Amino acid sequence: MWTVLKNSWALLFGMLLLMVGNGMQGTLLGLRGAIEGFTTGQMSVIMAGYFAGFLGGSRAAPWLIRRVGHVRVFAALGSLISAVLILYPVAAHPVAWTVLRVAIGFAFSAVYVTAESWLNHAATNETRGKALAAYLIVQMIGIIAAQGLVLLADAGGFVLFILPSVLVSLAFAPILLSVSPTPTFATARRMTLGALFRISPLGVVGMALMGAVFSAQWGMAAVFGTNAGLTVAQISLFISMMYVGGLTLQFPIGWISDRVDRRELILVIAGLGALGALVPVVVPDNFVALLIASFLMGGTANPLYALLIAYTNDFLETDDMPAASSGLMFVNGTGAIAGPLVTGWAMQRFGPSGFFVFIAAILFVLVGYGLWRMTRRAAPAVAATHSYAPVLPSASQVVVDVAQELYAEAADDPDAARSGVSGAGRTGFAD
């Protein structure tokens, strides 16, 4: 792990600043939207715009990079992100914010693809797994740190919008100054959604459902907090606990997943997340209950994303894994667009608690569908499954492809995978 940090610290530091900037904007818009008098329905559309843009950016980024190169894409879209962050308080209108959210989602997606391509290029075959683990930790820390920075000024002013703009601008320097040769960008061949569904129905349905859950957490948590009458400090802590949960439970769940029936683990984790989401409904007006729910929702939703990818890979040939990743990310992105919209409706229908009702309902649907699938097909033997690799829903196609390479390497060397070279050991969690 120290080798990874030594060789890639500038890239990782730049990505940390990008994650702080992105983490701040979601919380800030939830706070500022309430100040501007936007309705819950309007905020749900605004928040969904980011995920629509992110999905579009993930599809367009390879074309842009091949056309003008990594450096120009990174610089141009990075400048767009900085500009949008400053424009939010200037153009405080639901339509304008929706357009800006689509634009910033598109830009962040392409920027992630570019920066993650450089990070992958800087890693060797021996350190790629450790780089993936380090990147996951950096993502989580950046989002958690962003929530603390929200407390530095009033959301009704301009300072909190200028700060992430500055951080994103500063992120360019360490990344652009540290990269050497421009990496080659290769796009994996695609697999149709129909073929992917026939291979792993639970994987496809689960990824769509988890896209909705993740986008609800990422996009609507601050909106829930303002509707529930929480203070800014409470909203910041509430959102932070989601990512503290994800960071705390990601690696233990990954370790367990390599040693048990992965499908059963998916159902247990989803059920735990659903029950956790219901804690504030059963125990209303209790901030501790909110923190428990936040920890459990984040601690289950983030690992479930990687678990579903690993489970799908258990039914794939090694050569088909990269092709499948594109389809899995597409269905996840489609679910992510719907997440804030349905969450907004649920909050209008049930009040602020609709936020938790929606997340619990989606996770229970995953449990129910998984139980039904258990009656249709036997799970693969644990000894025949591939190793877990940590991936977050906010990662781009590049990181998912890196994870797929690790799966493929583990599949080619199953004895090493089971002896600890892959899974927790391969990715450097124990190093």
C-alpha positions in Angstrom: 0.0 0.0 0.0 2.9 2.4 0.8 4.2 1.8 -2.7 0.8 2.9 -4.2 0.7 6.0 -2.0 4.3 6.9 -3.0 3.7 6.5 -6.7 0.2 7.9 -6.9 -0.2 10.3 -4.0 -0.7 13.4 -6.3 -3.4 11.6 -8.3 -5.1 10.4 -5.1 -4.9 13.9 -3.5 -6.4 15.5 -6.6 -9.2 12.9 -6.6 -9.7 13.7 -2.9 -10.3 17.3 -3.7 -12.7 16.4 -6.5 -14.7 14.2 -4.1 -14.8 17.0 -1.5 -16.1 19.4 -4.1 -18.7 17.0 -5.3 -19.7 15.9 -1.9 -20.3 19.6 -0.8 -22.5 20.4 -3.8 -25.2 17.8 -3.1 -25.6 18.8 0.5 -25.4 22.5 -0.3 -28.2 22.3 -2.8 -30.5 20.5 -0.4 -29.9 23.3 2.2 -30.0 26.2 -0.3 -33.1 24.8 -2.0 -35.1 25.0 1.2 -33.9 28.6 1.7 -35.0 29.5 -1.9 -38.4 27.9 -1.2 -38.1 25.0 -3.7 -40.6 22.3 -3.2 -39.7 18.6 -2.5 -40.9 17.7 -6.0 -38.7 20.4 -7.6 -35.7 19.3 -5.6 -36.2 15.7 -6.6 -36.1 16.7 -10.3 -33.0 18.8 -9.7 -31.2 16.0 -7.9 -32.1 13.5 -10.6 -30.5 15.7 -13.1 -27.0 14.9 -11.8 -27.5 11.2 -12.4 -28.9 11.7 -15.9 -25.8 13.8 -16.7 -23.5 11.3 -15.1 -25.0 8.5 -17.2 -24.7 10.5 -20.3 -21.1 11.5 -19.4 -20.1 7.9 -18.9 -21.3 7.0 -22.4 -19.7 10.1 -24.0 -16.4 10.3 -22.2 -14.6 7.6 -24.3 -15.6 9.4 -27.5 -14.4 12.8 -26.2 -11.1 11.4 -25.0 -10.4 9.7 -28.3 -11.3 12.9 -30.1 -9.3 15.5 -28.2 -7.3 13.6 -25.6 -7.3 13.2 -21.8 -5.7 16.5 -20.9 -8.1 18.7 -22.9 -11.2 16.8 -21.7 -10.0 17.0 -18.1 -9.2 20.7 -18.3 -12.3 21.7 -20.2 -14.8 19.8 -18.1 -13.0 20.7 -14.9 -13.4 24.4 -15.7 -17.1 23.7 -16.4 -17.5 22.1 -12.9 -15.9 25.2 -11.3 -18.2 27.5 -13.2 -21.4 25.6 -12.4 -20.6 25.6 -8.7 -20.4 29.3 -8.7 -23.5 29.7 -10.9 -25.8 27.8 -8.4 -26.4 30.8 -6.1 -26.6 33.2 -9.0 -29.2 31.3 -11.0 -31.4 30.1 -8.1 -34.3 28.7 -10.1 -35.5 25.1 -10.3 -35.1 24.9 -14.1 -31.7 26.5 -14.1 -30.5 24.2 -11.3 -31.8 21.2 -13.2 -29.8 22.2 -16.3 -26.7 22.9 -14.1 -27.1 19.6 -12.4 -27.2 17.7 -15.7 -24.1 19.6 -16.8 -22.1 19.0 -13.7 -23.1 15.3 -13.6 -21.9 15.0 -17.2 -18.7 16.8 -16.4 -17.9 14.9 -13.2 -18.5 11.6 -15.0 -16.0 12.4 -17.7 -13.5 13.9 -15.3 -13.6 10.7 -13.2 -13.0 8.6 -16.3 -10.0 10.7 -17.2 -8.4 10.9 -13.7 -9.1 7.2 -13.0 -7.5 6.3 -16.4 -4.4 8.0 -15.2 -4.5 6.3 -11.8 -4.9 2.9 -13.5 -2.1 3.7 -15.9 0.2 4.6 -12.9 -0.4 1.3 -11.2 1.4 -1.9 -12.1 -0.2 -5.4 -12.2 1.1 -6.0 -8.7 -0.3 -2.8 -7.2 -3.5 -2.3 -9.2 -5.7 -4.0 -6.5 -4.1 -1.9 -3.8 -4.6 1.3 -5.9 -8.3 0.4 -6.2 -8.6 0.0 -2.4 -6.8 3.3 -1.8 -9.0 5.0 -4.3 -12.1 3.7 -2.5 -10.8 5.1 0.8 -10.1 8.4 -0.8 -13.6 8.7 -2.2 -15.2 8.0 1.2 -12.9 10.3 3.1 -13.5 13.1 0.6 -17.3 12.9 0.9 -17.1 12.7 4.7 -14.8 15.7 4.9 -17.2 17.6 2.6 -19.9 17.4 5.2 -17.7 19.1 7.8 -16.9 22.0 5.4 -20.6 22.7 5.0 -20.5 24.0 8.6 -18.0 26.7 7.8 -20.4 29.3 6.5 -24.1 30.1 5.9 -25.7 28.1 3.0 -27.7 31.3 2.2 -24.5 33.1 1.1 -21.9 32.6 -1.6 -18.9 31.3 0.4 -19.9 27.6 0.5 -20.4 27.6 -3.3 -17.1 29.3 -3.9 -15.2 26.9 -1.7 -15.9 23.7 -3.7 -15.3 25.6 -6.9 -11.8 26.5 -5.6 -11.2 22.9 -4.4 -12.1 21.5 -7.7 -9.8 24.0 -9.5 -7.0 23.1 -7.2 -7.5 19.4 -7.9 -6.3 19.9 -11.5 -2.8 20.9 -10.4 -1.6 17.7 -8.7 -3.3 15.5 -11.3 -2.0 17.3 -14.4 1.5 17.9 -13.0 1.9 14.3 -11.9 0.8 12.4 -15.0 3.4 11.3 -17.5 2.4 9.6 -20.7 -1.2 9.9 -21.7 -2.8 6.5 -21.1 -4.4 4.6 -23.9 -8.2 4.5 -23.6 -9.7 1.2 -24.7 -13.4 0.5 -24.7 -14.5 -3.0 -23.9 -16.9 -4.8 -26.2 -20.5 -4.6 -25.0 -22.9 -7.2 -23.9 -26.6 -6.7 -24.6 -28.9 -6.3 -21.6 -31.0 -9.2 -22.7 -27.9 -11.5 -22.7 -26.8 -10.1 -19.3 -30.2 -10.6 -17.8 -30.3 -14.2 -19.0 -26.9 -14.8 -17.3 -27.7 -13.2 -14.0 -31.3 -11.9 -13.4 -30.5 -11.0 -9.8 -27.4 -9.1 -10.8 -29.2 -6.9 -13.3 -32.3 -6.3 -11.2 -30.2 -5.7 -8.1 -28.0 -3.2 -9.8 -31.0 -1.2 -11.0 -32.5 -1.2 -7.5 -29.2 -0.2 -5.9 -28.9 2.6 -8.3 -32.1 4.0 -7.0 -31.1 3.5 -3.4 -27.7 5.1 -3.8 -29.0 8.1 -5.7 -31.7 8.6 -3.0 -29.0 8.7 -0.4 -26.6 10.9 -2.3 -29.2 13.3 -3.7 -32.1 13.5 -1.2 -30.5 13.1 2.2 -30.1 16.9 2.7 -33.6 17.5 1.3 -34.9 15.1 3.9 -32.9 16.9 6.6 -34.3 20.3 5.8 -37.9 18.9 5.6 -37.4 17.2 8.9 -36.3 20.4 10.5 -32.7 19.3 11.3 -30.0 21.8 11.9 -27.1 22.2 9.4 -24.8 20.4 11.9 -27.3 17.5 12.2 -27.7 17.2 8.5 -23.9 17.2 8.0 -23.5 14.4 10.7 -26.5 12.4 9.3 -25.0 12.4 5.8 -21.5 11.7 7.1 -22.7 8.6 8.9 -23.8 7.0 5.6 -20.2 7.1 4.3 -18.7 6.2 7.6 -20.9 3.1 7.5 -19.8 2.4 3.9 -16.1 2.8 4.8 -16.4 0.7 7.9 -18.4 -2.3 6.5 -17.1 -2.4 2.9 -14.0 -4.5 3.7 -15.5 -6.9 6.3 -18.4 -7.7 4.0 -16.0 -8.2 1.1 -14.0 -10.6 3.2 -17.1 -12.6 4.2 -18.4 -12.7 0.6 -15.4 -14.7 -0.5 -16.2 -17.4 2.0 -20.0 -17.9 2.0 -22.9 -18.2 -0.5 -22.8 -14.7 -2.0 -26.5 -14.7 -2.9 -27.4 -15.4 0.7 -25.1 -12.6 1.9 -26.7 -10.2 -0.6 -30.1 -11.0 0.9 -28.9 -10.7 4.5 -27.2 -7.3 3.8 -30.2 -5.9 1.9 -32.5 -7.0 4.7 -30.3 -5.4 7.3 -30.2 -2.2 5.3 -34.0 -2.2 5.0 -34.6 -2.8 8.7 -32.1 -0.1 9.5 -33.9 2.3 7.2 -37.1 1.7 9.2 -35.6 2.6 12.6 -36.5 6.3 12.3 -40.0 5.3 11.2 -40.5 3.1 14.3 -38.6 5.6 16.6 -39.6 9.0 15.2 -38.2 12.3 16.4 -35.0 10.7 17.7 -31.7 11.9 16.2 -29.8 8.9 17.4 -32.2 6.7 15.5 -31.4 8.8 12.4 -27.7 8.2 12.8 -28.2 4.4 13.3 -30.3 4.3 10.1 -27.8 6.4 8.2 -24.9 4.1 9.2 -26.8 0.9 8.3 -28.1 2.3 5.0 -24.7 3.5 3.9 -22.9 0.5 5.3 -25.1 -1.9 3.3 -25.8 0.0 0.1 -22.2 0.6 -0.9 -21.0 -3.0 -0.4 -24.1 -4.3 -2.1 -23.0 -2.6 -5.3 -19.7 -4.5 -5.4 -21.4 -7.7 -4.2 -23.8 -7.7 -7.1 -21.0 -7.2 -9.6 -19.1 -10.1 -8.0 -22.2 -12.3 -7.9 -22.8 -11.6 -11.6 -19.2 -12.4 -12.4 -19.7 -15.8 -10.8 -21.8 -16.8 -13.8 -19.6 -15.2 -16.5 -16.6 -16.5 -18.4 -13.5 -14.5 -17.8 -13.5 -12.9 -21.2 -17.1 -11.7 -20.8 -16.5 -9.8 -17.5 -15.4 -6.5 -19.1 -18.3 -6.6 -21.5 -20.8 -7.2 -18.7 -19.6 -4.2 -16.7 -20.9 -1.7 -19.2 -24.4 -3.2 -19.0 -24.4 -3.4 -15.2 -23.4 0.3 -15.0 -26.1 1.3 -17.5 -28.9 -0.3 -15.5 -27.5 1.1 -12.3 -27.4 4.6 -13.8 -30.9 4.2 -15.1 -32.1 3.3 -11.6 -30.2 6.2 -10.2 -32.1 8.7 -12.3 -35.4 7.3 -10.9 -34.2 7.2 -7.3 -34.6 11.0 -6.4 -37.8 11.3 -8.4 -39.6 8.4 -6.5 -38.1 9.5 -3.2 -39.4 13.0 -3.8 -42.9 11.6 -4.4 -42.6 9.4 -1.3 -41.7 12.4 0.8 -44.6 14.4 -0.5 -46.9 11.4 0.1 -45.7 10.3 3.6 -43.8 13.4 4.8 -40.0 13.4 5.5 -40.2 9.7 6.6 -40.9 8.9 3.0 -37.2 9.1 2.5 -36.7 6.0 4.7 -39.9 4.3 3.4 -38.6 4.4 -0.1 -35.2 3.0 0.7 -36.6 0.3 2.9 -39.1 -0.7 0.2 -36.5 -1.0 -2.5 -34.2 -3.1 -0.3 -37.2 -5.4 0.6 -37.9 -5.8 -3.1 -34.3 -6.9 -3.6 -34.7 -9.4 -0.8 -38.0 -10.7 -2.2 -36.7 -11.0 -5.7 -33.5 -12.7 -4.4 -35.6 -15.3 -2.5 -37.6 -16.0 -5.6 -34.4 -16.5 -7.6 -33.2 -19.0 -5.1 -36.1 -21.2 -6.1 -35.1 -21.0 -9.8 -31.4 -21.7 -9.8 -28.8 -23.1 -7.4 -26.0 -20.8 -6.3 -22.5 -21.7 -7.6 -20.2 -23.5 -5.2 -18.3 -21.1 -2.9 -15.0 -22.6 -4.1 -15.9 -21.8 -7.7 -16.7 -18.1 -7.2 -14.5 -15.2 -8.0 -12.9 -12.8 -5.5 -14.6 -9.6 -4.3 -13.2 -6.3 -5.3 -14.3 -3.0 -3.7 -16.1 -0.6 -6.0 -18.4 2.3 -5.2 -21.5 3.4 -7.2 -19.8 6.8 -7.7 -16.9 5.3 -9.6 -16.6 5.4 -13.4 -16.4 2.6 -16.0 -12.6 2.7 -15.6 -12.6 1.6 -12.0 -15.3 -1.1 -12.6 -13.1 -2.4 -15.5 -10.1 -2.5 -13.1 -12.2 -4.5 -10.7 -13.2 -6.9 -13.5 -9.5 -7.4 -14.3 -8.9 -8.4 -10.7 -11.9 -10.8 -10.9 -10.4 -12.3 -14.1 -6.9 -12.7 -12.6 -8.5 -14.4 -9.6 -10.4 -16.7 -11.9 -7.3 -17.7 -13.7 -5.5 -18.4 -10.4 -8.2 -19.8 -8.1 -5.7 -21.4 -5.7 -4.1 -18.0 -5.1 -7.4 -16.3 -4.8 -8.6 -18.6 -2.0 -5.3 -18.5 -0.2 -5.5 -14.7 0.2 -3.7 -13.4 -2.8 -7.0 -12.0 -4.1 -10.0 -10.6 -2.2 -8.9 -8.9 1.0 -5.2 -9.8 0.4 -5.0 -8.9 -3.3 -6.5 -5.5 -2.8 -4.2 -4.7 0.0 -6.7 -4.4 2.8 -4.5 -6.3 5.1 -1.2 -4.8 3.9 
